[in-house]
């Protein structure tokens, strides 16, 4: 396998993992998380369910696709050690991807074994989902950087770029917090559906409503604030370090944030249908990937080839 072939494989592994993430969102939105009961790794006590319901088919297929994702990441590590020399950053990033896909599996197993699925309305489920989302974001970041560094050979600079670093760290942390808020909001929309905007607002502000319902109102507010910061961060990085790559990623980030805001507004007006929840999640993942790549290229060494 050549370096170029490895890069193509790495991007493919990232793309496949995004599909698995979206399918996992469908499992949650469709209430199929308990399709295999509280059994893991078995499904209803069987290796292959013999008389599956639709919920079982959805959940079992997610487990199969997740298993394939793990095998692909293992392949990513094996090929990294064959293609790249000792001490290569690609090797370390691939190993990081493997670590976080293993923790991803453990968190997913915990959700099933503790029955934080289907109609479970506990606050503990929200905490587990938050941990699941943060782990997923870290996994996606490692997969993205594995592919990027294998193609460009970029390394981070040791120079003093505190201003850019501070702006980007705030953007990254704010994006993670916003995404956790979005996951909890989506869970609330799934467990406590409404038929109109008036009904939704009444429940959001009701002191007797479930905590997952009352938290929903904060997500749109946070989305506006974080989106404004992301646009500012993208613009600031483009001004402070106007390389060819940072300019390109800056423009992509602003475009994706704008589309994401529009999608979120439509999602809110239509009371979060499953299809829009999945589209919203996909845009969140794309915003995250571009933000990570923008951050890395903005902090890369000046001497890296083709950076300007």
C-alpha positions, -999 to 999 in steps of 0.1 A, spaced: 0 0 0 13 34 -9 10 66 11 -17 79 -13 -36 46 -11 -34 48 27 -49 83 26 -78 72 5 -84 43 28 -83 66 59 -108 90 44 -130 60 35 -128 48 71 -139 82 83 -168 83 59 -179 49 70 -178 58 106 -200 89 99 -226 65 84 -224 43 115 -229 74 137 -260 85 117 -274 50 119 -269 51 156 -289 83 157 -317 65 138 -316 37 164 -322 63 191 -348 83 172 -368 52 163 -368 39 198 -350 7 187 -322 8 212 -338 -20 233 -342 -42 202 -316 -67 216 -329 -64 251 -303 -57 278 -279 -82 263 -244 -73 249 -226 -85 229 -254 -110 223 -287 -99 210 -316 -112 231 -293 -139 243 -285 -151 208 -255 -146 185 -280 -140 156 -316 -133 165 -339 -160 149 -373 -142 151 -364 -105 151 -388 -76 154 -381 -45 134 -365 -29 164 -342 -59 168 -332 -57 131 -324 -20 135 -304 -25 166 -286 -56 155 -277 -40 121 -262 -11 141 -241 -36 161 -229 -53 129 -219 -20 112 -202 -9 144 -182 -41 145 -171 -35 109 -161 0 118 -138 -15 145 -122 -39 120 -116 -10 96 -99 11 123 -77 -20 132 -68 -21 95 -60 16 97 -35 9 124 -19 -21 108 -14 -3 75 -1 28 93 27 7 108 35 -8 74 34 24 53 49 50 77 82 48 95 89 46 132 80 77 151 55 88 124 26 110 137 2 90 115 10 59 135 1 77 168 -31 92 153 -42 58 141 -36 43 175 -56 71 190 -84 63 166 -83 26 178 -84 36 214 -114 58 211 -134 34 189 -128 8 217 -141 32 243 -170 40 219 -179 3 220 -177 3 258 -200 33 262 -224 18 238 -224 -14 257 -230 5 289 -261 21 274 -275 -13 266 -265 -31 298 -278 -4 321 -309 -1 299 -304 36 290 -323 31 257 -358 32 242 -382 49 266 -358 54 295 -363 90 307 -336 92 334 -311 120 338 -284 93 340 -292 84 304 -285 120 294 -251 119 311 -243 86 293 -253 102 260 -232 132 267 -202 109 273 -210 89 242 -211 121 220 -179 135 234 -161 102 228 -175 101 192 -163 136 185 -128 127 197 -128 96 176 -139 116 145 -111 141 152 -85 114 154 -98 97 122 -98 131 104 -63 140 114 -50 105 105 -62 110 70 -51 146 68 -16 141 82 -10 110 60 -17 132 30 1 164 39 27 154 64 19 185 84 32 188 120 22 213 147 45 242 152 62 249 185 61 286 178 42 312 199 6 314 185 -13 320 217 -39 343 201 -49 317 175 -47 289 200 -70 306 225 -95 314 198 -96 279 185 -97 262 219 -128 282 228 -143 273 195 -136 236 200 -149 235 236 -180 255 227 -187 232 198 -185 201 221 -208 217 247 -233 228 220 -233 193 205 -239 177 239 -268 202 243 -281 191 209 -280 155 218 -299 161 250 -324 182 231 -329 155 205 -334 130 233 -361 152 248 -378 156 214 -379 119 210 -391 110 244 -415 140 247 -428 148 212 -451 178 207 -476 186 180 -472 224 178 -447 252 186 -471 266 212 -473 233 230 -435 229 229 -429 264 244 -455 258 271 -438 226 281 -403 241 279 -412 267 305 -434 246 327 -418 241 362 -434 206 364 -421 194 330 -393 168 329 -358 181 331 -351 169 295 -380 190 283 -369 221 302 -334 219 289 -346 220 252 -350 258 252 -313 264 259 -301 246 228 -313 272 202 -298 300 223 -265 283 226 -265 275 189 -268 312 180 -239 322 204 -216 293 194 -223 298 157 -213 335 160 -181 325 177 -173 299 151 -177 325 123 -156 349 143 -129 322 148 -129 313 112 -125 349 101 -98 356 127 -77 326 117 -80 336 81 -67 371 89 -40 360 114 -26 331 93 -38 335 57 -24 303 42 -41 286 13 -54 258 35 -66 280 64 -85 303 39 -102 273 24 -112 257 57 -123 290 70 -147 295 41 -160 259 45 -166 264 82 -186 296 78 -207 280 50 -214 248 71 -223 268 102 -247 289 82 -264 258 67 -264 242 101 -283 272 116 -309 270 88 -313 233 93 -317 237 130 -343 264 126 -363 242 102 -358 213 126 -373 234 154 -403 246 134 -411 210 123 -408 196 158 -376 175 151 -386 148 126 -362 119 125 -349 128 90 -340 163 100 -324 151 133 -301 129 112 -294 157 87 -287 181 117 -263 155 132 -245 151 99 -239 188 96 -227 189 132 -201 162 123 -190 181 92 -187 214 112 -166 195 137 -143 179 111 -137 212 93 -130 230 127 -105 203 136 -87 206 103 -88 244 104 -73 243 138 -45 219 128 -35 237 97 -36 271 115 -11 257 140 10 238 116 47 246 109 55 273 84 79 250 66 53 223 57 51 218 20 22 233 1 9 251 32 8 284 14 
